[in-house]
Amino acid sequence: MTANPSNPATPVLQAKGLVKTYGRVIGLAGVDLELHAGEVLAVIGDNGAGKSTLMACLSGAQIPDEGTILVDGAPVKLRSTTDARRVGIETVYQNLAVAPALDIASNLFLAREQRKKGPLGSVLRMLDTKAMKQQAAEQLAELGISTLQDVEQAVETLSGGQRQAVAVARAAAFGSKVLILDEPTAALGVRESGQVLRVIRELRDKGLGIILVSHNMPQVFEIADRIHIQRLGRGAGVITPSAYSMNDAVAIMTGARRLDEVAQAEAAAEADTVEAAEAAEPQSTGAP
C-alpha cells in the first residue's frame, strides 16, 4: 500500500496556491499543503480558518478558483469526489455514512458490490456475498485493523469507535493513497477515540498518507507527524509536535503570535537552557 515507492521524497498529495472565494468571502487565499506517504498531517484552525474549504477542494467536493493539486507529483483535475477516488483520495466525513443494518463486509463493499458470475449476476443481479466476506476479511487483515474481527457482524451492534473504524477501513481498502479524516473522534469517548487513533496509526504504518482535521489538540499532538495551521483562509505555518507545544499551536492559530516569532522564542529558550546547563557544570581546576 506504500504510495509512490519510486520517489519517496515526492509528496503523495500536494496543493499549490489554492484560492477559493464565495463572492466577497475568501475561503482560501493561496494555500499550500504537502502530504507524504506514511505520515499523519493534522490540519487545525479556528472556525472560519478555511479547513473545510481546503478539505473540500482536496476531496473533489469543490473546485478551487486558482491553484494546482498534484498526486505523486502529477497535476490532477478534481471536479468531483469520483475524480478524487479515481486518483486514490478517499474522505471519511464526521457523519460516517455507514449502513447500520448491514454487516461489516457489506459496508466495506457499499457501492462496490460484487455480483455472482454468469446469468445469476448479470440477469438476476445476485450478490456474491461469500466472495465479498472473504475479501473483506483479507482487506482488514492487510490493513492491520485489529478492532474489527467478525466481518459478518452487523454494524448497528458495534461501538461508536468500531463504526468509525468501518468507515475508515472502507475508505482505505480499495487502493487509496490518501485518506482525509474529518473530526473522526468528535462524538466518541476516550476508549472509542483510542480505537480510532490505533486504526489511524496502523494505516499510517502501512504507508497511507493521512490528513486529520481535528479540534482535539491532545489527540493531534499525540498522533500527528506534522501539523498544518490554517488562519483566516491562509496557511499560517507547519510545525512538528516534537519542536512546538500546544500553546504554541494555539498562539499561531489565533494570531496571537506568528510562526517566526514562536520559532525565535523556542530557539532562545533552548539556548538559555544549554547556557544554564553549561554554567552548572563543575569547572576543572587543572590540579592533578
Buried (B, 14 or more C-beta within 10 A) or exposed (E): BEBBEEEBEBBBBBBBEBBBBEEEEBBBBBBBBBBBBBBBBBBBBBEBBBBBBBBBBBBBBBEBEEBBBBBBEEEBEBEEBEBBBEBBBBBBBBEBEBBEEBBBBBBBBBEEEBBBEEEEBEEEEEBBBEBBBEBBBEBBEEBBBEBBEEBEBBBEEBBBBBBBBBBBBBBBBEEBBBBBBBBBBEEBEEEBBBBBBBBBBBBBEBBBBBBBBBBBBEBBBEBBBBBBBBBEBBBBBBBEBEEBBEEBBBBBBEEEBBBEEBBEEBEEEEEEEEEEEEEEEEEEEEEE
